[in-house]
Amino acid sequence: MKRYYFKLKNKNLKAFTLLEMLLVLLVISVLLILIIPNIAKQSEHVQATGCEAQQKMVNSQIEAYSLKNNRKPDSIDELVTQGYLKEAQKKCKSGESITIKNGEASIS
């Protein structure tokens, strides 16, 4: 490709051609088109994994509650009132609720 030189106070300055700039923009656009769908898929996977981890954490708090009180809690609200969980920990970030059934945490 032909380079254009501009003379400014006895200095030669190199410049990019319009075609070179358009090629760079094309490459960047193609990369973005390929990357964005993968990021969206990873976000869904992170949300699901986070909810499973929160369920395991609630199960460990159920065990701590049962060791102290010699019985399993009847509801998740019992864990909140006793200070084992915070109110915000009753739901996953995806909006699913965590409930207690038969002494185990489950996602509903």
N, C-alpha and C positions, 0 to 999 in steps of 0.2 A: 504494500500500500504506500501511497505517496504521502510523505510528511510535508507539512507546510511550515515554513520558518518565518517568523516575524522579526524584523529588525527594530530594536528599541534602544536608543542610545548606545549603539555599537555592541549590543548583546543579541545573540541569536536565541530566541525562545522557541521551544518545540511545543506543538499543540496536537491534540487528538482530533482525528477526523470525525465527522458525524457518524459514519459507518462503524467505526470502532466503538463509539459510545453506545450506539444501538445494539451492537453485539453483546456488550457487557450487560446492558439492561435485559436482553433476551436470556442470557445465562442465569442471571439472578432471578428472573421470573420463573424459569423452569425449575430451579432449585426450590423456590417457595411453593410451587404447585406440588412438588413431590413430598415436601416436608410437612406441610400443614395437616393433611389427613392422618399422618402417623402420630402427630402430637395429640389430635383429638381422640384417637384410639387409646393412647397411653393414659389420658385423663380419665376415661371410663374405668380402666383397669385399676388406677390408683384409688378411685372412689370405692370400688368393690373391695379392694384389699384393706382399705382403711376401716370399712364397716366391719369386716371380719375381725380385725385387730381390736376394735372397740368392743365387740361381743366377747372376745377372750378376756378383756380387761374387766368387763362386768361380771363374768364368771369368777374371776379371781376375787372380786369384791364380795360376791355371794359366799365364797369359801371363808373369807375373813369374817363376814357377818355371822356365819353359822358356827365358826370356832368360838366367837365371843358369846353368842346367845343360845348355843346348843340347839338351834333350829334354823331351817332355811327361811328366807323372807318370802312373804306371800305375794308381794308386788315390788316393782322397781321403785315405786314411791317410798316404800319403807327404807330402801337404801339411801334415797335422797334425804329423807328426814333425819336419818341417823348420821348423816355426814359421810357416807361411804362413796357417794357419787354427787356430782353437781347436776342441776336441772338440765343443763345443755347436753349432758352425756346420755340422756335418755333417748336421743335420736342421733342417727348417723348424718353426716354432711349431705348425703344423697336424699335425705328426707324420710328414710325408713325408721320405724320405731323399734326399740329394743324392749321386749317384754320378758317376764319370767314365767316359765311353764314347768311345772314339776321340779322346781329348784334349779333350773338351768336357764340361762339367757338364750333367747331366740329372736331372730329378726323377723319382723312382720310388716 
